[in-house]
Amino acid sequence: MSESHLANQIATALRRERETRYLTQQKLAELAGTTQGAVARIERGDRLPRLPLVDRLFAAMDLQLAVTVEPLDAQLDARMAELAARPLAERIGDLGLDRILDRLGDLPQVLTGATAAALQGAPVPVDAVEIAVRWRDSARFTAWLRAAYGQRWHDRWGEFGGVPVEPEEPGAHRWLTRYGELRAVMCDELPETVEVRHGDRGYRVVPLVAVELTDPGAAGLLHRYRTRAHSAATDRTH
């Protein structure tokens, strides 16, 4: 497990338990003998905190931090197995994809990444709609983001907001809008696409083979799923 992954898990657990008890960051800090800023930094999850401080914070809520082990990426495997067992139409509906595409209107874009893979039947987790947008359409995209109350992901703070929304500005091409989370691949020209249809709607998507060549994250998910599916099929034949 990477430091960033562990930091995020601690951050999520601390924030969940604090909010469950209706404690503010300031109140929890007072109970644990630290500062509100220290609590805020841990809950952002941008770096691995000192464990004695984490212990004090949980102890202030009558809790203790426990360590468990599980197979590497066991939760990811379980998530993909769950997705594979669900109808594709249902998975697409969960993405909120149509809502974002309808709001994007005539902005030139195509679906890419894990979103494109999911629309082509791959049971991969999708936590944001992923599109490719041309650099020359950046001004139109920026205007849309502002109209959609877009907030850009701040890498250092580990949250949305506090950085310019324009794609030209440094930072991740990831935004939270009133219609859902959106990620963009900015490019000189839109990649070649194929059309896939679900229900009465067609979607322009980057083909799976191109997704695997250009998106390491999606490629890793697809490889993991195929490897496990092949292993399961082999086990059933023996």
C-alpha positions as CSV (number, residue, x, y, z in Angstrom):
1,M,0.0,0.0,0.0
2,S,1.4,3.4,-1.0
3,E,1.8,6.2,1.5
4,S,-0.8,8.3,-0.3
5,H,-3.3,5.4,-0.3
6,L,-2.8,4.9,3.5
7,A,-3.1,8.7,4.1
8,N,-6.4,8.8,2.2
9,Q,-7.8,5.8,4.2
10,I,-6.9,7.4,7.5
11,A,-8.4,10.7,6.3
12,T,-11.6,9.1,5.2
13,A,-12.0,7.1,8.5
14,L,-11.2,10.2,10.7
15,R,-13.6,12.5,8.9
16,R,-16.4,9.8,8.9
17,E,-16.1,9.1,12.6
18,R,-15.8,12.8,13.5
19,E,-18.9,13.7,11.4
20,T,-20.8,10.8,12.8
21,R,-20.4,12.3,16.3
22,Y,-21.3,15.8,15.0
23,L,-17.9,17.1,16.1
24,T,-16.2,20.1,14.4
25,Q,-12.6,19.9,13.5
26,Q,-12.0,22.5,16.2
27,K,-13.8,20.5,18.9
28,L,-12.0,17.3,18.0
29,A,-8.7,19.2,18.1
30,E,-9.5,20.5,21.6
31,L,-10.4,17.0,22.9
32,A,-7.1,15.5,21.5
33,G,-4.9,18.4,22.6
34,T,-3.9,19.6,19.1
35,T,-4.9,22.3,16.6
36,Q,-7.7,22.5,14.1
37,G,-5.2,22.9,11.4
38,A,-3.6,19.6,12.2
39,V,-7.0,17.9,12.0
40,A,-7.7,19.6,8.7
41,R,-4.3,18.5,7.2
42,I,-4.9,14.8,8.2
43,E,-8.5,14.9,6.8
44,R,-7.1,16.2,3.5
45,G,-5.0,13.1,3.2
46,D,-2.3,14.8,1.2
47,R,0.5,13.2,3.3
48,L,0.9,10.4,5.8
49,P,0.3,11.8,9.3
50,R,2.3,11.0,12.5
51,L,0.7,7.9,14.0
52,P,0.8,9.1,17.7
53,L,-1.3,12.1,16.7
54,V,-3.7,9.8,14.8
55,D,-4.0,7.6,17.8
56,R,-4.8,10.6,20.0
57,L,-7.5,11.8,17.7
58,F,-9.3,8.5,17.5
59,A,-8.9,8.0,21.3
60,A,-10.6,11.3,21.8
61,M,-13.6,9.6,20.2
62,D,-13.2,6.4,22.2
63,L,-11.8,4.6,19.2
64,Q,-8.5,3.0,18.3
65,L,-6.8,2.5,15.0
66,A,-6.7,-1.2,13.9
67,V,-4.5,-2.7,11.2
68,T,-5.8,-5.5,9.0
69,V,-4.4,-7.2,5.9
70,E,-6.1,-8.3,2.8
71,P,-5.0,-9.5,-0.7
72,L,-3.6,-6.6,-2.8
73,D,-6.4,-4.7,-4.4
74,A,-9.0,-7.1,-3.0
75,Q,-11.6,-4.3,-2.9
76,L,-11.0,-3.5,-6.5
77,D,-11.5,-7.1,-7.5
78,A,-14.7,-7.3,-5.5
79,R,-15.9,-4.1,-7.2
80,M,-15.2,-5.4,-10.7
81,A,-16.9,-8.7,-9.9
82,E,-20.0,-6.7,-8.7
83,L,-20.0,-4.6,-11.8
84,A,-19.7,-7.7,-14.1
85,A,-22.8,-9.2,-12.5
86,R,-25.0,-6.1,-13.1
87,P,-26.7,-5.3,-16.4
88,L,-24.7,-2.9,-18.6
89,A,-27.7,-0.5,-18.9
90,E,-27.9,-0.2,-15.2
91,R,-24.2,0.5,-14.9
92,I,-24.4,3.2,-17.5
93,G,-27.4,4.8,-15.7
94,D,-25.3,5.0,-12.5
95,L,-22.7,7.2,-14.3
96,G,-25.1,10.1,-14.8
97,L,-23.5,10.2,-18.3
98,D,-26.5,11.4,-20.3
99,R,-27.0,14.4,-18.0
100,I,-23.4,15.6,-18.5
101,L,-23.4,15.0,-22.2
102,D,-26.7,16.8,-22.6
103,R,-25.4,19.8,-20.7
104,L,-22.1,19.8,-22.8
105,G,-24.3,20.4,-25.8
106,D,-22.4,21.1,-29.0
107,L,-18.9,21.3,-27.4
108,P,-16.8,18.9,-29.5
109,Q,-15.7,16.0,-27.3
110,V,-15.5,12.2,-27.3
111,L,-15.7,9.7,-24.4
112,T,-12.4,8.1,-23.4
113,G,-10.6,6.3,-20.6
114,A,-12.6,4.1,-18.2
115,T,-15.8,5.7,-19.3
116,A,-15.3,4.5,-22.9
117,A,-14.2,1.1,-21.7
118,A,-17.4,0.8,-19.5
119,L,-19.6,1.7,-22.5
120,Q,-18.0,-1.1,-24.5
121,G,-18.9,-3.6,-21.8
122,A,-15.8,-3.7,-19.6
123,P,-16.8,-4.0,-15.9
124,V,-14.3,-1.3,-14.8
125,P,-15.0,1.2,-12.0
126,V,-15.8,4.7,-13.3
127,D,-15.7,7.5,-10.7
128,A,-16.0,10.4,-13.2
129,V,-17.1,11.0,-16.8
130,E,-13.9,11.1,-19.0
131,I,-13.9,13.1,-22.2
132,A,-11.3,14.3,-24.7
133,V,-11.4,18.0,-25.7
134,R,-9.3,19.9,-28.2
135,W,-7.0,22.6,-27.0
136,R,-8.6,25.0,-29.5
137,D,-11.9,24.5,-27.8
138,S,-10.5,25.3,-24.4
139,A,-12.2,28.7,-24.2
140,R,-15.6,27.1,-24.8
141,F,-14.8,24.4,-22.3
142,T,-13.8,27.0,-19.7
143,A,-17.0,29.0,-20.3
144,W,-19.0,25.8,-19.8
145,L,-17.2,24.9,-16.6
146,R,-17.9,28.3,-15.2
147,A,-21.6,28.1,-16.1
148,A,-21.7,24.7,-14.5
149,Y,-20.1,26.1,-11.3
150,G,-17.1,23.9,-11.9
151,Q,-14.4,23.6,-9.2
152,R,-11.0,22.2,-10.2
153,W,-9.2,19.5,-8.2
154,H,-6.4,20.9,-6.1
155,D,-3.6,18.3,-6.0
156,R,-1.8,19.8,-3.0
157,W,-5.0,20.1,-0.8
158,G,-6.6,16.9,-2.0
159,E,-9.9,18.6,-2.6
160,F,-11.9,20.6,-5.2
161,G,-11.5,24.4,-5.3
162,G,-8.9,27.1,-4.8
163,V,-7.3,26.8,-8.3
164,P,-8.2,28.4,-11.7
165,V,-10.7,26.3,-13.7
166,E,-9.0,27.0,-17.1
167,P,-7.3,23.9,-18.6
168,E,-4.3,26.0,-19.6
169,E,-3.5,26.6,-15.9
170,P,-1.3,24.1,-14.1
171,G,-3.1,21.3,-12.4
172,A,-5.1,18.1,-12.9
173,H,-7.7,18.2,-15.6
174,R,-10.4,17.2,-13.2
175,W,-13.5,19.2,-12.2
176,L,-16.5,18.9,-10.0
177,T,-19.6,20.5,-11.6
178,R,-23.2,20.8,-10.7
179,Y,-23.8,17.9,-13.1
180,G,-21.2,15.5,-11.7
181,E,-17.4,15.0,-11.8
182,L,-15.7,15.4,-15.1
183,R,-12.2,14.6,-16.3
184,A,-10.7,15.8,-19.5
185,V,-7.8,14.8,-21.8
186,M,-6.8,17.9,-23.7
187,C,-5.4,17.2,-27.1
188,D,-4.6,18.8,-30.5
189,E,-7.1,16.6,-32.4
190,L,-9.9,14.4,-31.1
191,P,-9.0,10.7,-31.3
192,E,-10.7,8.3,-33.7
193,T,-13.9,6.9,-32.3
194,V,-16.5,4.2,-32.8
195,E,-20.2,4.5,-32.0
196,V,-21.8,2.3,-29.4
197,R,-25.5,2.3,-28.8
198,H,-27.4,1.7,-25.6
199,G,-31.1,2.0,-25.7
200,D,-32.1,4.7,-28.1
201,R,-28.8,6.7,-27.7
202,G,-25.5,6.5,-29.5
203,Y,-22.1,7.4,-27.8
204,R,-18.9,8.3,-29.6
205,V,-16.1,6.4,-27.7
206,V,-12.4,5.8,-28.1
207,P,-12.1,2.0,-29.1
208,L,-10.8,-0.3,-26.3
209,V,-7.5,-1.0,-28.1
210,A,-6.8,2.8,-28.2
211,V,-7.8,3.2,-24.6
212,E,-5.3,0.5,-23.6
213,L,-2.6,2.2,-25.5
214,T,-3.1,5.7,-24.2
215,D,-4.6,5.4,-20.7
216,P,-2.4,3.4,-18.3
217,G,-5.0,3.5,-15.5
218,A,-7.8,2.1,-17.7
219,A,-5.4,-0.4,-19.3
220,G,-4.4,-1.7,-15.8
221,L,-8.0,-2.2,-14.9
222,L,-8.8,-4.0,-18.1
223,H,-5.7,-6.3,-17.8
224,R,-6.6,-7.1,-14.2
225,Y,-10.1,-8.0,-15.1
226,R,-9.1,-10.2,-18.0
227,T,-6.5,-12.0,-16.0
228,R,-8.9,-12.8,-13.2
229,A,-11.6,-13.8,-15.7
230,H,-9.2,-16.2,-17.4
231,S,-8.1,-17.6,-14.1
232,A,-11.7,-18.2,-13.0
233,A,-12.5,-19.9,-16.3
234,T,-9.5,-22.1,-16.0
235,D,-10.5,-23.1,-12.5
236,R,-14.0,-24.1,-13.7
237,T,-12.5,-26.4,-16.3
238,H,-10.5,-28.4,-13.7
